């Protein structure tokens, strides 16, 4: 019993590493764009938003799909894919829910 628990943990850890690996460059680009937005003067920070954060927001579903593929290829199997897909879906649902909650009056 303990051996199968260790094997399951190892499989999930491998899937988690495979999931996170493709997200590292995406997260680095987002952090770089946010740092530029908060530190540069107004016009340059606006440019950082238009060039960096805008396209990165549109690429978020693709980044999650690549991360799910990384979870499977990294050794997580079907269980790693399931956990990655649920985590990715939860992350992708935050922005629409927040937008509906706080910006429904803005048309």
N, C-alpha and C positions, 0 to 999 in steps of 0.2 A: 504493500500500500504506500509506504513512504517513498519507494523508488518511483512509482508512477506520479506522485505529487511533485517530486523533484524534476521529473521529465516534463511534466506539464508546465512547471514554473520556468524551466529552461526554454521551452517552446515559446511561451508568452514573452519572455525577456528578449529572445531573438526577434520575434515579431515586432516588439516595441522598438528595438534598436533599428530594425528595418523601416519602421514607420517614421521615426524621428530623423533619420539620416537625410531623406529628401527635403525635409522641412527646414533644415539648418540654413541653406542658402536663402530660402524664401524669408525666414525670420531675420536674417542678417540684412537683407535688402530693406525690409520694413523698418528695422531699427535705424538703419542709416538714413532713410527718408524722414523718419520721425525726428532724429537728431538734427538733420538739416532744417526741418520745419521749425523746431523750437529755438535753434541758435542763430540762424541767418536773419538778415533784415527782411522786411515785409515782402518785397518783390521776389527776392530769392527764395523765401520760404513758400511763397505761392507757386513758384516754378517747381520746387521740390515736391509739392503736393500734386501738381498736374503731371509731372513726369514720373514720379515715384509711386506715391500712394494710390493714385487713381488706377493705373494699370495693375498694380499689385492686388487691389481689391477685386478687380475683375478676374485675376488669375487664381484667386483663392480656391474655387472649386477644383480647378485643375491640380493645384498643389495638394489638396486633400486626396484626390484620385491617385496621384503619383505616390503619395505616402501609403495609401492602402495597398497599392501594387508592391511597394517596398516591404510592407509587412508580410505579404505572402511570399515574396521572393527571398526575404531575409530569414525565412524558416518558421514563420508564425502559423502557416497553414490556414485552414478555414476559420479556426478560432481567432487567430490574429487578425484576419480580414474582418470578422464580425465585430471585434472590439474596436478596430480602427475605423470601420464604417460608422459605427454608432457614435464614436468620439467625433469624427469628422462631421456627421450630420448635426450633432449638437452644436458644434462650433459654427457651422454655416447657418443655423437657425437663430443665433443670437441677434444678429443685426436686423433682420426683418421684424423680429418680436420687439426689439427696442424701438425701432422706427415706428411701428404701429402704436406702441404704448405712449411715447413722448411726442411724436410729431404728427399725430392724426389730425390736428387742427390746421396744420400748415398745408395749404393746397397750392 
